[in-house]
Amino acid sequence: MESPESLLSGKAWADFCDTLKRAGQQVLRPEAPDSPLDRAEGYRYLTRLLRIALDMHVESADRDFPVFYKPSHETAKIGADNPDNLYLRAELNGAHDYRITGSRGTVDYLGFGTQAGGYEKDGRNAPTGYLDSRQLQVDADGRFTIILSANQQPGNWLPMTHDTRTVIVRQTFLDRASETPATMTIERLDAGSAPAPLQPQVLLQGLAAAAGFVEGTARLFADWAQSYQSAPNQLPPADQALCQAVGGDPNIFYYHGYYDLTDDQALVIDVARIPDCQTWNLQVNNYWMESLDYRYHRIHVNKHTAHRRVDGSVRIVVCANDPMVANWLTTAGHRVGTLCFRWVGAKEIVHPQVRVVPLHAVKDLP
């Protein structure tokens, strides 16, 4: 570990910038698409990762005085971020105990997970505890309290281990327009009254971790996107153990795939039946595994928004131009990109079936 003198001399800042410069090589990987749009989004992606990293490792990094911040949102996205989710995160120290207090709201699904590791280290966010809205005890006013600790507690308890370093909160909407999100705060139970002034060593560590996060995250999901390219226009089950190791929700069964479509082609995804589940969704991403801009484009569909056929099945069509059928998702100007399908809390797993058809033939499919 470098000494504080490296910060005072400017070397730490130079190292920070050098790591960010090196992270740009992920955008230039030979297998990555090189269209102006894909390149521009790739470099924008790095700036977004940096915004997240500075929140994570500098502005909100005090584990004695944790605060919730958004580690993924409409303009900063990581690893097939779910368009139906509102994400919150706070930094922890597994040697201490914490308390979350809040109001449940009406959001369809609410999950809390503690994790160890980090993308800036080994590309892992290993789970150390989980609690979701099915077990969460709330009072008559919808209020709740959760204790986060290594030792079991009565009531709402979210386990930690000595290696725990973060808590991630997922709020999953069926309909953002009509559901009320949960609100919450977090505190260390035995913290002092105020944080200490910033110490050079703390900023030194934060800058190094932030730059490492940008490079590590960019590499991790560029590796994932590359791995999907060998089977284009398919949507196979993902490696579930790997998804959990990098911080996935333990209640989710994931699928990831890669699309490569011309303007006169459509990807048709058929789901024969919808099992009993909390929810499900399909989303369209760019190559860098960022969800496309769901504020302005229809790029995902879920249990609430999907149109079901008479027999209970669902057909989803992904293509550049509107084929004038239900459940159309746009690629929003992207020739290539990635896809993610999720079953959340499903009683059984029904695999989607995928095929490419000419765009003009979509309306005539049985």
N, C-alpha and C positions, 0 to 999 in steps of 0.2 A: 504494500500500500504506500502510495506517495505521501510525503510529508506536507504539512501546511505551507511550507516554503514554496512548493511548486505552484500553489495558488497565488501567492504573493508575487512570484516572479513572472506569472503569465503562462507558465508551461502547462498548467492544468487546463486552462482555457484553450490553448493550442491543441492539446490532446483531445479535448472535447470536440473541437472543430474537425480534427483529422478523422475521428471515428465517424462523424456524420458524413464526411466526404467519402469515406470508404463504404458506408451504407448505400451510397448512390450506385454502387456496382450491381446491387440486386436488381435495379431497373434495367440494366444493360445485359443481363444474362442472355446467352445466345438463344435459348428457347422462348424467351418472353416476347410477346408481340411488340412490334416496333412502329405501329402506326402513330401519327401525331397525337391522336386521342389517348391511346394506351400509354405512350411515353409521358404525356402531360399529366395523366392521372397517376402514373407511377411516382413522379416527383412530388406531386401534390400530396400523395399518400405519405411520403416521408415527412413532409411538413406537418401533416396531421398526427403522425406518430410522435413527433417531437413535442407537439402541444400536449398530448396525453402524458408523455414521459416527464415533462417539466412539472405538471400537476402531481404526478405519481411520486417523483423522486426529489422534488425541490419544494414546491409550494404546499403540498399536503402530506409531507413525509414524516412529520413529527408523530411518532408512535405513542408518546405520552399524552398528546393532545390531538387525537385523530378527528378528522372531519370527513364527511361523505362528499365525493366529487364524482363526476360522470366520466368513466373511462372509455366510453364509446357512446356516440350520439349522432345527430344528423350530419354533422360536418367533421367527424373524426371517428374512424371505423377500423375495427380489427377482426380478422378471421371469421368472415361470414357473420358479422353482427346481425342480430335478429331485428328486422324492422318493427316487429310487434313489441319489442322490449324497451323498457326504461332501465338503464343500468346505473348502479351506484357502487362505489368502492371506497374503502377506508383502509389505511395501513395500520398493522397491529404488531405487537410483540408477544409471542406465545408464552413468555414468562409472566405476563400480567393478566388481570381480569378486566373485562369491559362490559358495558351495559348499553343496549340499544333501546330507546323508547320511541314510540310512534303511534300513528293512527292507521288502521288497516285500509281505509278507503274501500273502493269497490272493484279494484283491478282484479281480473279473473284469476291470476296466478301470481304468487309472491314467494320467492325462494331466497334463502340466505345460505351461503357457503363460505367456510373458512378454507384457506389454501396456503400451501407452502411452495417455495421456489420462485420462479420469475423468468420471463422471456429474455431478460438481459443476462441470465445465468446459463441455464441448461435447456431453455425452451419448454419448461414444465411449470405447471401450476397445480401441483398434486393436491387433491382434496383431503382435508383434515376434519371436516364436520359438515353436516347439512341439516337444515330445518326448512320446511315449506309450509304454505298456508293450510295444508290439510292437517297438520299437527299443531299449528300455531293457536295458542289460547289467547282470546281477546275478551275484554269486558263488555258490558252492555253498551258502552259508548264507542266500541270499536278500538279501544286503546290496547296497547300491548307493551310488554317489557321482555327483553331477551338478555340473558346473561351469557357471555362468551368467556369460557374458561377451560382449563385442562381438566379440572375436577368437576364431576357431575353435580348439577344443581337442580333443585326442584323447579317445577314450572317450565317455562320456555328456556331450554338450555341449548346453546350452540357449541359443540365441542371444538376445542383447539388442541394442538400439541405444542411442544417446545419449539418446533420448527415453523409454526404458523406465522405468516407475515402479512396476511390481508383477509378481509371479508368482502365478498362480492354479493350484491343484491340484484336479483332479476325480477322485474315486474313485467308480466306478459299480458298484454291487452288482447281481447277479442275485437274491441271497438274503442279506439282511443277517444272518439268524439263523445261517447256516453259514459265511460268509466272514469272513476276518480282514483288517481294514483295514491299509494300510501305515502305518508310523510314520516320522517324519522330523524333522530340525532343519535350520536354515539359519543361515549365518554369512557376514559379509563377510570376505574373505580378508586384508585389510590393515587391519583395524579396530584400535583401541586396546583397552585392557584393561577399560574401563568407560565408560558414557555420562557425558557432562557433566551437571551439575545443570540443571534446567529453566530455560530462558531465557524472559523475557516475550514476545519476538518469536516464539518457537517456538509458545507457546500461542496467541498472537494469530492466527497463521496457521492453526493447527489448528482453532480455534473457527470461523473464517470458512469453512474448507473443509468442516467437518462440517455446518454449517448449509446450505451450498451443495449438498452431497451430498443431504441430505434433500429440499430443494426440487427439485433437478435430477432426481433419480431418480423422485420422485413425478410430476413433469410428464411425463417420458419415457414411463413405462409407462401413465399415464392417456391419453396421446396414442395409444399402441398400442391400448389397449382400445377407445377411441373409433373407431379406424379399422376395427375388426372388426364394429362394430355394423351397418354397412350390408349385411352378408351374414350374418344370424343362422343358426345351426344348420347351418353348413357348416364344412369343415376344409381350406381351400386351402393350397397351399405358401406358406410365408412368403417374404419378400424375403431370400434367403440372404446377399447381400452386406451388407444391413443387420444381420442377425443376427451376422455375423462382426465388423462394425464396432463393435458394442456389447459384444463380448467372448465370443461364442459359440464352442463347440468346433469347430475346422475339420473334424473327422471326422463332424459331425452334419448331417443334412438335417432342417430344421425345418418344422412346420406349426403355425399358430396360428388359432384361431377363437373364436366367441362363441356361447354357448347361451342360449336364452330358452324355458323349458319350464314348462308348468303341471304340476300334480301328476298329471294323467291323460295326460301325454305322455311319450314316451321318444325319446331320440336313439340311433339304431342305426348303428353304424360297422362296416362290413365291409372287411376286408383280404383280398383274393383269395388271396394267397400271401405267405409270409414269405421274403424273399430271404436269401441268405448274408449275415450281418451279425454284428457284435460283440454288439449287443443292440438293442432297440427298446422304446419305452414310450408309453403315453397317460396323461395326467393331467388331472384336473379342478381348476380354480382358481376363486377368487372374482373379482370384477370387477377388483380391484386387482392381478391376476396373481400372487397368492400361492397356492401349492398349498394345497388344503384339508388339514385336519389328518389326515395319514396315520398318526399314532400310534393313532388311535381309529376311523377310518373307512376303508373300502376305496375310495380315490379314484384309484388308478392300477393299471395292469397292465403287465407287461413280458414279455420273451422267456421267462423262467423260470416266471412265475406264470400266464400266459394258458393257457386251455384251447383246444386246436386242434380243429377239426372234422375229420371223416373225410377230407375232400379237402385238408386242410392249410391251409385258410383259417381266419381268426379273426373272430369277431363279438363286438363290445363293445357293451354297452347302458348308456347314461347316463340316469338318471332319479331321481326323488325316492324312490320306493318300490320294494322288491325285487320284480322280475317273476318270480323263481324260475327264472332261466336262468343259464348260465355267464357269467363275465366281466361281472357287473353292477358298475357304479361309481355310487356315490351322489353326489348334489349336496348332501347334508348341509344341507338347509334353505335352499338358495339357489335363487331363481327364475331369476336370470341370473348369468352368469360367463363365464370364458374357458377354453379348452382348449389343450393343447399335445401334439403327437405328434412323436416323434423316431425317425429311423433313425440308428443309430450304426455307422459303418464298413460301410455296406451296399454290396454289389457292384452292386446295381441299386436303383432307386427305384420302389416300388409305391404308387400313390396310394390312400389310403383313400376309400371311398364312404360318404356320410352321408345319412340321411333321418330325418324325424320320423314316428313312428307312434303310434297310440293305445296306451296302456299295456296295455290288456286284450288287444291283438292280438299282443304281442311273442312269447308262447309258441307261437303258431301260424304264425309266419313260416317259410318254407322255408329 
